[in-house]
Amino acid sequence: MNHVPTLFRDPGQRGADVLLQPYWADARPAVPSFADAGRALPREADVVVVGAGLTGVEAARVLADAGRDVLIIDAGRPGDGASTRNAGQVGRNFKHSFGDLSETLGIDTAKSYFTELRAAYDSLAALGAQAGSAIGWRKCSRVIAAMSAEHLARLHVEYEKRALSLGEEVEFLDASQITQELGSPLYKGGVRIIENGAIHPGMYYEFMHDRTLAAGARVVGNTPVQAVTPEGDRFEVTTSRGRIRCRNVLIATNGYTGDEFAWFKHRLAPINSYMIATEPLPEAVWQDILPKRRTYHDNRRRAHFMTFSPDGTRLLFGGRTGSDPASLRGIAKRLHADLRYLFPALDDVRISHAWTGRCAATRDLFPHVGVNPAGLHYALGYCFSGNAMGPYLARKAAALILGNRDEAHTLFDSARFPVVPAPARSRWMMPLMMGYYAWADRPKGLARAI
Ligand SMILES: Cc1cc2nc3c(=O)[nH]c(=O)nc-3n(C[C@H](O)[C@H](O)[C@H](O)COP(=O)(O)OP(=O)(O)OC[C@H]3O[C@@H](n4cnc5c(N)ncnc54)[C@H](O)[C@@H]3O)c2cc1C
């Protein structure tokens, strides 16, 4: 741990002393292991990977294992994107429900998508079984809670279908059973998904990063890529510290994709989300609010989500997704108020950390992997499910670069990667849209908007 924050309690001071960085960052080495940032860049590489999050480092590992000379370049400190800012939940979900996909694409295609989600989950669960506490792995199952009878009915329909068609093991929770999971008067029931897990995003990222270095790839931080230009059968990558020629480029910039990659930027809607960490809570409080220490979220479109620190002491709570990041302190205050409203036993709780991270949604709400018309490979657009999906699709992208067609096969391979209309990508649209979702999905009779 590199910091013992001053906590705050007094409403007048709320936000004054909170540490504005991810709680997970406390577990990342204080001295970055990316010492090569000061050295000259190589002039040549087989593959340049742009973006050193989970996607970038996992693709690079596979490529390096196959004997490619790989350079990963990040604009900031490698890992400082969403990969070390998230809630650490690991499941087999994405933005489409199984029920909706079955109706629109047919049950067989829906099953195939969920088979891939399962493959992505299984692979991270296998890593968790092997690496254990080195990535903060916990197999803790997940509760999705409903805030109204209507939300509960929708949840039950979806999970009955999944249990029947996908064999997912679930437990349906009624109004009294949910109170044994969540000490809040606001939940009307829910579903517990037995096979789910959680990681510590900071430790998970460091593990994946170090494994990639051990495979022989090089990682360079604090070096924004400014342009990639095709040159015959190669590419010239222009960075803030020089140019590199390479055979392949993989774009792994997800929510942080900028104007330098316009083709990708036009296909991604960036979305900010927010989290706070509480001070360590006494065991008696845990017994009141989350006695079983699982991961949680509700089923509104602008949901709250919760997990706990691997040492079991702190609650990590997120939401207010889509809000404008201009005032992190202000949003942290609102999240703090949400938390105290949901859990009366936490009325006195203080928070130690607040942070934001950015994800990317796509127009069709599917992640996409493939090669764009200019020959750039990519894996992007996980819509808040990248802990397992990011590395999974990174391996697909790497297989595509290596020409391993069978291994590269995935339903997320994009013959079509639709543009997101410009207004939907504007800074103001996402706060408006998510604000609308919060209003439209609001449970009746709440004393305040959440
Ligand atoms: C608050 C929050 C909660 C979440 N909760 C969960 C969860 O519980 N479970 C889950 O599965 N997923 C969750 N997610 C989503 C998950 O974190 C992401 O899907 C995943 O981390 C994406 O990884 P990535 O490597 O693709 O992108 P990132 O980790 O965001 O990395 C992209 C990198 O690209 C770099 N970059 C951008 N442009 C350039 C450039 N021009 N040159 C060089 N580098 C560049 C950036 O600096 C950044 O480091 C959450 C996300 C957030 C924000």
The ligand as a Tripos MOL2 file, in Angstrom:
@<TRIPOS>MOLECULE
LIG
   53    58     1     0     0
SMALL
NO_CHARGES

@<TRIPOS>ATOM
      1 C1        -15.9250    1.8370  -13.7890 C.3       1 LIG1
      2 C2        -15.8020    0.6280  -14.6870 C.ar      1 LIG1
      3 C3        -16.2670   -0.5950  -14.2450 C.ar      1 LIG1
      4 C4        -16.1290   -1.7240  -15.0490 C.ar      1 LIG1
      5 N1        -16.4700   -2.9300  -14.5160 N.ar      1 LIG1
      6 C5        -16.1950   -4.0550  -15.2150 C.ar      1 LIG1
      7 C6        -16.4220   -5.3220  -14.6070 C.ar      1 LIG1
      8 O1        -16.8100   -5.4260  -13.4480 O.2       1 LIG1
      9 N2        -16.1790   -6.4360  -15.3620 N.ar      1 LIG1
     10 C7        -15.6960   -6.3680  -16.6380 C.ar      1 LIG1
     11 O2        -15.5160   -7.4030  -17.2640 O.2       1 LIG1
     12 N3        -15.4450   -5.1620  -17.2140 N.ar      1 LIG1
     13 C8        -15.6570   -4.0280  -16.5330 C.ar      1 LIG1
     14 N4        -15.3670   -2.8130  -17.0900 N.ar      1 LIG1
     15 C9        -14.8250   -2.7890  -18.4590 C.3       1 LIG1
     16 C10       -13.3360   -3.1690  -18.5570 C.3       1 LIG1
     17 O3        -12.5860   -2.4150  -17.6200 O.3       1 LIG1
     18 C11       -12.8390   -2.8450  -19.9820 C.3       1 LIG1
     19 O4        -13.6940   -3.4630  -20.9190 O.3       1 LIG1
     20 C12       -11.4230   -3.3690  -20.2390 C.3       1 LIG1
     21 O5        -10.5490   -2.9360  -19.2280 O.3       1 LIG1
     22 C13       -10.9160   -2.8480  -21.5910 C.3       1 LIG1
     23 O6         -9.5340   -3.1750  -21.6980 O.3       1 LIG1
     24 P1         -8.7160   -2.6200  -22.9100 P.3       1 LIG1
     25 O7         -7.3390   -3.1470  -22.7960 O.co2     1 LIG1
     26 O8         -9.4050   -2.9320  -24.1880 O.co2     1 LIG1
     27 O9         -8.7440   -1.0250  -22.7660 O.3       1 LIG1
     28 P2         -8.0380   -0.0750  -21.6980 P.3       1 LIG1
     29 O10        -7.6130   -0.7910  -20.4830 O.co2     1 LIG1
     30 O11        -8.9280    1.1000  -21.5260 O.co2     1 LIG1
     31 O12        -6.6980    0.3590  -22.4420 O.3       1 LIG1
     32 C14        -6.6880    1.2140  -23.5770 C.3       1 LIG1
     33 C15        -5.3200    1.8760  -23.5960 C.3       1 LIG1
     34 O13        -5.1390    2.5380  -24.8680 O.3       1 LIG1
     35 C16        -4.2600    3.6110  -24.6350 C.3       1 LIG1
     36 N5         -4.3050    4.5280  -25.7880 N.ar      1 LIG1
     37 C17        -5.3710    5.2010  -26.2890 C.ar      1 LIG1
     38 N6         -5.0000    5.9460  -27.3530 N.ar      1 LIG1
     39 C18        -3.6680    5.7410  -27.5360 C.ar      1 LIG1
     40 C19        -2.7100    6.2460  -28.4520 C.ar      1 LIG1
     41 N7         -3.0180    7.1100  -29.4270 N.pl3     1 LIG1
     42 N8         -1.4140    5.8410  -28.3450 N.ar      1 LIG1
     43 C20        -1.0420    4.9520  -27.3720 C.ar      1 LIG1
     44 N9         -1.9390    4.4580  -26.4660 N.ar      1 LIG1
     45 C21        -3.2210    4.8370  -26.5370 C.ar      1 LIG1
     46 C22        -4.7810    4.2170  -23.3420 C.3       1 LIG1
     47 O14        -3.7920    5.0150  -22.7310 O.3       1 LIG1
     48 C23        -5.1470    2.9670  -22.5420 C.3       1 LIG1
     49 O15        -4.1000    2.5990  -21.6620 O.3       1 LIG1
     50 C24       -15.5370   -1.6430  -16.3470 C.ar      1 LIG1
     51 C25       -15.0870   -0.4030  -16.7960 C.ar      1 LIG1
     52 C26       -15.2100    0.7170  -15.9860 C.ar      1 LIG1
     53 C27       -14.7050    2.0350  -16.5020 C.3       1 LIG1
@<TRIPOS>BOND
     1     1     2 1
     2     2     3 ar
     3     2    52 ar
     4     3     4 ar
     5     4     5 ar
     6     4    50 ar
     7     5     6 ar
     8     6     7 ar
     9     6    13 1
    10     7     8 2
    11     7     9 ar
    12     9    10 ar
    13    10    11 2
    14    10    12 ar
    15    12    13 ar
    16    13    14 ar
    17    14    15 1
    18    14    50 ar
    19    15    16 1
    20    16    17 1
    21    16    18 1
    22    18    19 1
    23    18    20 1
    24    20    21 1
    25    20    22 1
    26    22    23 1
    27    23    24 1
    28    24    25 2
    29    24    26 1
    30    24    27 1
    31    27    28 1
    32    28    29 2
    33    28    30 1
    34    28    31 1
    35    31    32 1
    36    32    33 1
    37    33    34 1
    38    33    48 1
    39    34    35 1
    40    35    36 1
    41    35    46 1
    42    36    37 ar
    43    36    45 ar
    44    37    38 ar
    45    38    39 ar
    46    39    40 ar
    47    39    45 ar
    48    40    41 1
    49    40    42 ar
    50    42    43 ar
    51    43    44 ar
    52    44    45 ar
    53    46    47 1
    54    46    48 1
    55    48    49 1
    56    50    51 ar
    57    51    52 ar
    58    52    53 1
@<TRIPOS>SUBSTRUCTURE
     1 LIG1         1 GROUP 0 **** ****
